Each structure stands twice: as structure tokens, then as C-alpha cells.
Amino acid sequence: MAVEVMERVNEQEANDTRDTLFLLGGAAMVIFGAGLILATPVVRRHLGGAGIGSLLSAAVPDFQRFLKLRSM
């Protein structure tokens, strides 16, 4: 009986490890793909004209308001 329990525990750990590897592998592929997209000159030119810094500074007050509402 103890052997069966240990086999189930080992199988569950193997499944958890596999799921973690799939998750990290997927995240790595997303980051790599975003890097490839952002490395192209056309995308850089479009993002440079958009003014990303101004968009972030405009979003900060909304984010702070969201955090205040969430803490209530």
C-alpha cells in the first residue's frame, strides 16, 4: 500500500514539474517573440512616434486610483 501511495506522489510531482516546464517554456517563447518583433526598424519607428513615455505617465493616476478602489 505504501508503495502505491509513493508511486502516486511521484507521478503527481512529475506532472507538476512538466506543467512548470511548459509554463516557463511558453513564457520564454513569448518574450523571445516580443523581442524579435520589437527589434525590427519599422516597429521601432512606429513606437518612437507614439510617445510611450507620455502614455505611461498618463496611465499612472488611473492605476493609483484602481489600487485605492481595490483596497476598500
Buried (B, 14 or more C-beta within 10 A) or exposed (E): EEEEEEEEEEEEEEEEEEEEEEEEEEEEEEEEEEEEEEEEEEEEEEEEEEEEEEEEEEEEEEEEEEEEEEEE
